[in-house]
């Protein structure tokens, strides 16, 4: 077990024990806050200082806005958060592009990106927007700081709303068996999914995984190789990010706190719009509620709503990173959503409907292919590689060639089919873990927990790399 994992386990266990002993809600909130800062400090003391500074300023701006609601005061808060986010996330890349290898450009390029800044900055913005919308939010300073720094979500979400967390922070903590059972189910499922993602990235044999394939300097690609690679990367990203979300949701559940789901069987979606209500749901709904809806209501013309949809998806892409590839990824999905909307309008005007037994599989196949094709721009190392891969997809002659290792073909096929088989089990009571873990016998689950503990402790397993830490 790594030092960091052991450290987290000790701090979380001690915090859980104190929360069980304490009867004062206020004191328990302070304990949670201190534990959150202690854990976040493992990533850098300067990061903690920035988080505390952002929390204090946003709290003051929120109280100032609450005293007199005005667009000008809201924009002061928005500007403050965008300056912080832009300075640490986008300025280094801009400096390298604008100033090259000059001393100033190098100094900008060395600005460290605080882990989780994209997530907790958006939480601060949602707090200010909700106040402006006159929602009843009146947290204490400690409660707001806890909302910003809550240790399960501060690193990589889900992006939470204060209105959902504040009542739970203020509720008396009562350990319940169902919370512990559901929490450990989610923890195990998350660890398993992240292990599968690691396997897909590294490959069954060294150098024969998805990461090595994308790192290849090949200028020519086979169409079949590209499809397998982008489908495989889509599942690698899903297993990694959804697995991490399961861990976070399960850890919070141990404390009796329920976080919103972040994924809901996205690869079963039968339209692009449905997919974006099931993938990275906390960010999708944030973009919808605080960007798309406000902009879309400015004008009623269809062209404006379509433009706003594209703008929202480009913002979705740039949220990840300020590069041309991520802008193209967002633009691509914005265009796909507009085309889907046009198709729906055509169906309504012409009263055209396929039979249900045809429409569902065809809609799913087109959606899955469209979403998978978009991963080219999300994962490619540069524009040249992305264009070469996209060109191979539309080159029929290339499909007769195969360059990927056979073991990678087999691994992607087995895990993809396994996902669809398990995803066919509907979740119970809205709990996404119910599709896989809840129906397992207790003895079997205990054996699985034991096997995971054995691998982690006796075999010195390192924690799986989380892809979204880079965003």
C-alpha positions, -999 to +999 in steps of 0.1 A: +000+000+000+014+034-009+021+060+017-006+083+004-032+056+005-023+046+040-024+083+051-058+088+036-071+056+052-059+067+086-073+103+084-107+091+071-110+063+097-101+088+125-126+113+111-153+087+109-147+076+145-148+112+158-180+119+138-196+089+155-186+101+189-195+138+185-230+150+191-224+186+182-232+193+145-210+224+145-180+206+160-185+177+135-185+202+106-152+217+119-137+182+121-148+174+085-133+207+074-099+202+091-097+166+077-105+180+042-077+205+045-052+180+059-059+156+030-058+183+004-025+195+018-009+163+006-011+177-029+007+209-019+004+236+009+002+263-017-029+246-031-046+247+003-038+283+006-054+291-027-085+270-018-089+289+015-084+322-002-110+314-029-134+302-002-131+333+019-134+357-010-164+339-025-181+337+009-177+375+013-189+382-022-219+359-016-229+378+015-224+411-003-246+398-032-273+386-008-276+421+007-285+436-027-290+414-057-276+430-088-260+418-120-229+440-114-222+423-080-227+389-095-202+397-123-176+407-097-178+372-083-178+356-117-148+376-128-129+368-096-134+330-101-126+332-138-094+351-131-083+324-107-092+296-130-076+313-160-044+322-142-036+286-131-053+266-159-050+286-191-023+312-186+006+286-187-005+273-221-011+308-234+023+319-222+041+291-239+022+299-271+027+336-270+061+340-256+078+307-266+111+299-249+116+334-235+123+337-198+088+352-192+072+324-213+091+297-193+080+313-160+044+312-170+047+276-182+059+266-147+027+278-130+014+246-112-022+236-117-039+230-084-056+197-083-094+201-085-094+238-092-119+233-122-143+215-098-143+237-068-143+269-088-174+258-106-189+250-071-182+286-060-198+299-092-229+278-087-232+293-051-231+328-065-256+320-093-280+304-069-279+334-046-286+356-075-316+334-083-328+340-047-324+305-034-324+302+004-287+297+011-273+310+043-242+290+052-219+299+080-183+305+070-172+271+082-201+254+063-192+272+031-155+264+034-165+227+040-186+228+009-156+241-011-131+217+004-152+185+012-125+159+009-145+133-012-153+159-039-126+185-038-102+167-062-124+157-091-160+161-082-188+154-086-195+192-089-220+197-060-246+224-052-246+239-018-284+235-016-279+197-017-250+194+007-259+220+034-289+201+049-267+170+051-239+188+068-264+201+094-280+167+100-270+146+130-247+118+120-262+084+128-242+054+115-265+030+096-259-004+083-273+004+049-250+034+045-219+012+053-231-016+030-238+007+001-207+027+007-184-004+006-202-017-025-194+016-043-158+016-030-152-020-043-169-013-076-149+018-081-116+001-074-125-027-098-134-003-126-102+017-121-082-015-122-098-024-155-090+011-168-054+006-158-053-027-176-067-012-208-042+016-207-012-006-200-023-037-220-022-074-210+015-073-221+038-043-215+036-018-243+005-033-259-022-011-244-042+019-254-016+044-240+012+029-261-010+029-292-017+066-289+020+073-282+029+056-315+045+079-341+027+062-369+014+085-396-009+059-412-037+042-394-061+014-402-098+022-400-104-009-379-076-001-356-089+035-351-124+022-343-111-003-317-087+022-303-113+050-298-139+026-285-113+012-261-103+046-250-139+056-244-143+026-221-109+032-204-120+068-196-154+056-184-140+029-162-115+053-148-137+083-142-169+064-133-148+042-110-134+072-092-169+086-089-180+054-073-152+056-048-160+092-039-198+086-036-191+054-016-167+072+008-192+100+014-220+074+020-200+060+049-205+094+066-242+093+057-239+119+030-254+112-004-238+128-034-254+131-068-246+104-094-220+113-120-227+085-145-257+064-154-250+037-180-241+063-206-231+038-234-267+026-235-279+060-247-300+061-279-294+097-287-266+123-281-288+144-259-295+114-236-258+106-235-250+140-221-276+135-193-257+103-183-220+112-188-202+135-163-237+145-152-226+170-126-207+191-152-233+185-179-261+198-157-239+227-145-234+238-181-271+233-188-284+252-158-259+281-156-249+286-192-272+271-218-306+280-202-297+316-194-282+322-229-310+303-247-337+325-232-322+357-246-337+351-281-364+328-294-351+321-328-341+284-335-307+295-349-299+312-316-307+281-295-286+260-318-257+285-316-260+285-278-259+247-278-226+248-297-212+275-275-221+254-244-204+223-258-173+243-267-172+256-232-176+220-220-145+211-240-124+241-229-133+234-193-111+203-196-081+222-211-076+253-232-063+236-264-075+235-300-082+198-297-106+202-268-123+231-285-127+209-316-141+181-294-167+205-279-175+219-313-180+184-328-204+174-300-223+207-304-228+201-341-239+165-334-265+177-309-277+203-334-280+177-361-299+154-337-323+183-329-328+189-367-336+152-371-362+154-343-378+184-359-379+166-393-396+136-376-423+158-360-430+177-393-432+146-415-447+123-389-419+099-399-413+070-374-394+038-377-408+007-361-396+005-325-377-027-330-357-009-357-354+026-342-339+016-309-310-005-321-303+019-350-304+050-328-281+033-303-256+023-330-255+057-345-251+074-311-224+050-299-205+055-331-208+093-330-197+095-293-168+071-299-156+091-330-154+122-308-129+106-285-103+111-313-101+148-305-103+142-267-073+118-266-051+125-297-017+139-288-019+166-315-039+179-345-018+159-369-026+126-352-063+134-348-067+142-385-048+111-395-070+089-373-102+106-386-091+102-422-085+064-416-121+061-404-134+074-437-109+054-458-125+020-468-092+007-482-075+009-448-099-015-431-081-045-445-050-036-425-044-043-388-015-029-367-028-031-331-017-062-310-042-090-311-043-090-273-055-054-273-083-063-297-094-091-275-092-070-243-113-042-257-139-067-271-142-086-238-145-056-216-170-038-239-192-069-242-189-074-204-200-038-198-231-042-220-241-075-203-238-060-168-253-027-177-284-046-188-292-051-151-314-021-141-301-002-110-321-007-078-337+023-061-316+047-082-283+033-069-259+027-097-240+001-078-272-020-075-266-032-111-234-051-102-228-053-064-261-053-045-273-086-058-241-104-049-243-127-019-227-113+013-201-141+014-190-135-021-187-097-016-166-103+015-143-126-005-139-099-031-132-072-005-106-096+010-090-101-024-087-064-030-072-058+005-047-086-002-036-071-035-034-036-019-015-045+013+006-076+006+015-069-030+022-032-024-003-021-051-001+015-061-033+035-064-046+037-100-038+068-119-069+090-123-071+106-157-092+136-147-065+148-123-049+165-153-080+186-158 
